[in-house]
């Protein structure tokens, strides 16, 4: 038994340290079915209340280090236009954004969230839920387990993630708004499905689903293949979320353009590892 893990995760309800436990086997089966069908699965009250308080506190102590941005982006996380494309192409649709990140390299060494992300128990549990092995922690030193901060009036527009798999841990819920919306499996390796993406960006809600997370909930999500957004935060309370990420390629990091636009800076690793993705999708 991992002594610190049992103070973070409700191991009595979710014994993720024992993948052979009947409870966890049933949970893995449920999560995998939901992920296969819907690209998304939620586990309620995964994080213990005391640990949630610790995570909230460690973020609020470092709010002055959060990189906030209002720069408009497209669904592929680019801020720069490409005039060579048709005017109606989804890559030329730039949307309002106001959110920020406490980058992973800002986390204290004894951070509650950093510790959880680096446990083998969590990695192996997520891998089992996805039905994908091996998966790896993201090598990006800024983005691997960043806190997402959305202040009042904050909004995160429709987009795809750079990493294949993302966890979302709700730390603090806003008074209103800040709802996660998604269109499951709208693209796949080798197929961008630009026409369907364009429909969603133009307001078609036929495939849109909503997920209302509560503090302590864990969401497992196939973010690279599923278009998603967070609606505008309303009221006086900020929305805090941690987004630990897992990948299929242990070498891969964000492109320099993404890193600059989303996390505010570019490190040598982003330049050194800036190569085309093998899945053929825009990154």
Secondary structure as GFF3:
##gff-version 3
##sequence-region A 1 283
A	DSSP	three_ten_helix	5	7	.	.	.	ID=ss1
A	DSSP	alpha_helix	22	38	.	.	.	ID=ss2
A	DSSP	beta_strand	40	43	.	.	.	ID=ss3
A	DSSP	alpha_helix	49	60	.	.	.	ID=ss4
A	DSSP	three_ten_helix	63	65	.	.	.	ID=ss5
A	DSSP	beta_strand	67	69	.	.	.	ID=ss6
A	DSSP	three_ten_helix	90	92	.	.	.	ID=ss7
A	DSSP	beta_strand	99	102	.	.	.	ID=ss8
A	DSSP	three_ten_helix	104	106	.	.	.	ID=ss9
A	DSSP	alpha_helix	112	117	.	.	.	ID=ss10
A	DSSP	alpha_helix	120	130	.	.	.	ID=ss11
A	DSSP	beta_strand	136	137	.	.	.	ID=ss12
A	DSSP	beta_strand	147	150	.	.	.	ID=ss13
A	DSSP	beta_strand	156	159	.	.	.	ID=ss14
A	DSSP	beta_strand	165	172	.	.	.	ID=ss15
A	DSSP	beta_strand	176	177	.	.	.	ID=ss16
A	DSSP	beta_strand	180	183	.	.	.	ID=ss17
A	DSSP	alpha_helix	194	201	.	.	.	ID=ss18
A	DSSP	beta_strand	209	211	.	.	.	ID=ss19
A	DSSP	beta_strand	218	221	.	.	.	ID=ss20
A	DSSP	beta_strand	227	230	.	.	.	ID=ss21
A	DSSP	beta_strand	233	234	.	.	.	ID=ss22
A	DSSP	beta_strand	239	242	.	.	.	ID=ss23
A	DSSP	beta_strand	245	247	.	.	.	ID=ss24
A	DSSP	alpha_helix	256	263	.	.	.	ID=ss25
A	DSSP	alpha_helix	268	272	.	.	.	ID=ss26
###
